[in-house]
Amino acid sequence: MKMDAGRWLLVVVILIAAIPFLRRLWIEGQAEWLRRTGEPAQAVVLRLEDTGERYREGPVLVVHVRFSTPLQGVVQSSFRRAMTPVELQSVRPGATVGIVYDRDRPSRIALHEIPSSALP
């Protein structure tokens, strides 16, 4: 059974519309896996990069950090995350945040915690 051009176009439009959702699902899945299996560390926030995207109540940012591991020494990496206005008060350059990293690929990281003393 052949599909006409209109149906193919509909399939293509649906797939293109699903890409941002699937990307977010993939990123959140990787972060959750790291939170369960990764090594905890304290990282210093180097800079924040606004992606221009918004998700729920806040901007999606790329957070660049520096941390140390026992085997690889000092590592600089980044993670992408939607931040709430409250989190933005604490996650800024120079702040220390809790992260988890992949032992095999320390550049793969996820935010684990923001110090509660830094939150209002």
C-alpha positions in Angstrom: 0.0 0.0 0.0 1.5 3.3 -1.1 1.3 6.5 1.0 0.5 9.7 -0.9 2.6 12.8 -0.6 0.2 14.4 1.9 0.7 11.6 4.4 4.4 11.6 4.0 4.5 15.3 4.6 2.4 14.8 7.8 4.8 12.1 9.0 7.8 14.4 8.4 6.2 17.4 10.2 5.3 15.2 13.2 8.9 13.8 13.4 10.4 17.3 13.2 8.0 18.5 15.9 9.0 15.6 18.1 12.8 16.3 17.9 13.0 18.9 20.8 10.8 16.6 23.0 13.0 13.6 22.3 16.2 15.6 22.8 15.0 16.8 26.3 13.9 13.3 27.2 17.4 11.9 26.2 19.2 14.7 28.2 17.0 14.1 31.3 17.5 10.4 31.1 21.3 10.7 30.9 21.3 13.1 33.9 19.1 10.7 35.9 21.4 7.7 35.1 24.4 9.8 36.2 22.7 10.7 39.5 22.2 7.0 40.2 25.6 5.7 39.0 28.0 8.6 39.0 30.7 9.8 41.3 29.8 12.8 43.4 32.1 15.9 43.4 32.0 19.6 44.2 32.4 21.9 41.2 33.0 25.6 40.8 30.8 27.4 38.4 32.9 29.2 35.8 30.2 30.8 33.6 26.6 30.5 32.5 25.6 30.5 28.9 21.9 31.2 28.0 20.7 29.0 25.2 17.7 31.3 24.5 15.3 28.4 25.2 12.8 28.5 28.0 11.3 25.5 29.8 8.5 25.8 32.4 9.5 28.6 34.7 13.0 29.4 33.7 15.7 29.6 31.1 17.7 26.7 29.8 21.4 27.3 30.5 24.7 25.7 29.7 26.6 25.7 33.0 30.4 25.5 32.7 32.2 24.1 35.7 35.6 23.0 37.0 36.1 20.1 39.4 38.8 17.5 40.4 38.7 13.7 40.2 41.2 11.4 41.8 42.4 9.9 38.5 42.1 12.6 35.9 42.9 15.7 38.1 41.2 19.0 37.2 38.4 18.6 34.6 36.4 21.4 32.9 33.0 20.4 31.6 29.5 21.7 31.2 25.9 20.6 31.5 22.7 21.9 30.1 19.7 22.4 32.4 16.6 24.5 32.9 17.0 26.7 36.0 14.3 28.1 38.2 14.6 31.7 39.3 15.5 30.5 42.8 18.3 28.3 41.5 19.6 31.2 39.4 20.3 33.1 42.6 22.7 30.4 43.8 24.1 29.0 40.5 26.4 31.8 39.3 30.1 32.2 38.5 32.2 31.4 41.6 29.5 29.3 43.3 30.1 25.8 44.4 27.6 23.1 43.4 27.3 19.4 43.8 27.7 17.4 40.6 28.0 13.7 39.6 30.3 12.6 36.9 30.9 9.4 34.8 34.0 7.6 36.1 34.8 6.5 32.5 34.1 9.9 30.9 34.5 12.6 33.6 33.4 15.3 31.1 29.9 13.7 31.3 28.3 15.4 34.3 25.0 16.4 35.8 23.9 18.7 38.5 23.4 16.8 41.7 22.6 19.5 44.3 22.7 23.2 45.0 23.9 23.9 48.5 20.8 24.5 50.7 22.6 27.3 52.5 22.7 29.2 49.2 19.0 29.0 48.7 16.7 31.6 50.3 
